[in-house]
Amino acid sequence: MVEILHDVHRSIRRSSDSVLHPFRRRAARKKIAQHQGKSLLVVCHGNICRSPFAEVVLRSALPKEFTVQSAGFIAPGRTPPPDAIGAARRFGIDLSRHCSQLVTADLVRNASLIVVMEHVQARQVTERFGAAPGRVVILGDLDPVGVDCRTIPDPILKPRDVYVDCYDRIDRCVRALVRELRRGEVVTELRYAPADGVQKTA
């Protein structure tokens, strides 16, 4: 019975996310249009899967005057799991040298824009670290594709294909973010490469 209720709740939440997505996207774009500054902080739960990937994509796509860091809420000093590293390589990204760090008041204070993966993380950086809500963006709200889930789910301990799907969505959303930061410039998407390393050209 409990599991049925959980399923119903998830279904209602996904339906709500789908309906609200265009409005949330518009609000997120408005925040970014009003953004002043060149310092970005990307946050996820553990800083070993989602935020490090987004950090690298942002660094590759933004002008040099921007600074980008990533952080998480637990267990600093860890490296990404092998499946995260393998999935990221398919996008031409090397996460093998990444080492997780904690979100701190200084990191939050010095960031002109904070990008999170989940609504609860937005609440954490505002309530725990005093970030103004206008400086915090939920990355999934920028997805140019219609979505049924606002959150970009944590792929930790899931099969590698889940990491690939996660990184594909992060790439799509980050490119949308960069277009807003660069005031409409076209930003080329990363090309997914199969396990043999040959990138798609379409």
N, C-alpha and C positions, 0 to 999 in steps of 0.2 A: 504494500500500500504506500509506504514511504517513497519507494522508488518511482511509483506511478505519479505521485505528487511532484517529485523532483522533475520528472519528464515534462509534466504539464507546465511547471514554472519555467523550465528552460525554453519550452515552445513559445510561451507568452512573451518571454524576454526577447527571444530572437525576432518574433513578429514585431515587437515594439521597436527594436533596433533598426529593422528594415524600414519601417514607416518614418522613423525620426531621422534617418541618415541624411537625407537632403538638407534638413534644417540644421543639423549638427555640422555638416560640411560647410554650409554657408557661414555659420558662426565661427568655425575654426579659421576659415579664410579671412574673415573680418579681423580676427585677432592678429593674424600674421600680417595683414595689410597695415595694421597700426603698430607693428613691431618696430622698435628702434634698437639697434645693437648688432653685434657681430659674434656673440658668444652663445653657443648652443650646448645644452646638457641633455643627453638621452638616458632615460631611466627605465629599467625593468626590474623584475624581482631579484634576480641573482647576478645580473651583469655578466653572464657567460654564454647566452644564446641570442636573445633578441637585440638588446641595446648595442652590443659590440658590432653586430652586423650593420645596424642602422648607422652607427658612428662612422664606419668605414665608407659606406655609400655616401653619406653627407660630405665627408672630407673630400671624396673624389669628385663630387658634383658642384661644390661651392667654391667661390673664389678664395684665394689664399688668405685674404684678410679675415676670413671667418675662422674661429676656433671651435672645435667640437670635442667634447668629452662624453664618456658614458659612465654610469655607476648603477649600483643596485642596493638593496636593503639588507642583504645577508652575506656572511662568510666571504670576506675579502681574500685576495691572494690566490684565487682559483683560475685554472685555465678552462676553456670551453671543452665540452665532451667531444670524443672522436667523431660522432655523427654530425655535430654542429660544424666542426672543422671540415669534414668531408662534403657536407651540403654546401657550405660557403664556397668551397673551391669550385663548385660547378658554376658559380657566378663570377669566378675570377677573383675571389676575395680570400685572403689568408688571415685566418683567426688564430693561428697556432702560437703567435707571440703575445696574444692578449692575456692580461692578468686582471681579474676583477677588483673593483674598488667600491667602497661604501659611499652612498650619498652622504654628504656633510652639509652643514649650514653654509660653509664657505663656497662650496660648489654651487649650491642653489643661489646664494646671494650674488655670485659673480656671473651667473648665466642670464642673458637677456631673454632667452626663450628656453623652456623646459618641455621636452617631448616625452610622453609616457605611453605605455602600451595598454593600460587598463584604467578604468575610472577610479578604482580604489587607490591606484598609485598617484593619480592627480590629487586626490584627497589627502594622501599622506604628505606630499611635498608642500601642500598649502597649510595643513594643520600642524605638522611637525616642524617644518622649516620656515614657515612664514612667507612662502612664495605667493605673490599676488595671482589670483585666478587668471587674470588677463595675460600672464606670462606662461601659462601652462596649456599645452595642446595634447589631446589624445590622438595618437598617430592614425588610428583606424578611422577617425572622423574625416580624414582627408582622402580616403579611398575613392578614386574616380569611378570605380565599379560599384554597382549596388551590392549591399552586404546584408547578411542576416545576423551578424555578430559584430558589435562595436569593438570588442576586445580583440587584439591580436594574441591568440592563446600561446601560452608557454609550451614549446615543443619538447621540453626536457623529459628524458626517459621514453620518448615515443620513437617509432621507426624513422629511418632517415628520410623517407618520403614526406613525412610530416614537417621535418625541418625545411625541406625544399619548398613545400607549399607556404610555410611561414615566411621564408626569406623572399619568395616571389611576391607575397603581399607587402612585406616591409619595403621591398625595392619600389613597388608601384606607389605606395603611399609617400615614401621619402622623395621620389621624383616629383610628386604633386606638391609636397612641401617646398622643395627647392624652386619649383616654378613660381610659387608665391613669393618666396624670398628674393628671387631674381626678377620679380615683377613681370612674369609672363614669358620669359625666355623658354625655348624648347629645350628639354633635357632628355638626352638619349637614354633609353632603358638599358640596364645590363642584360646581356644575352645569356640565357640558360644553356649550359653545356651538359650533355649526358655524361655518364661515368667514364666514357672513353676519352673525354676531354675535348671532343670536337664540338664547337659552339654552333648553335642554330643560327641561321642567317635570316630567318623569317620572323 
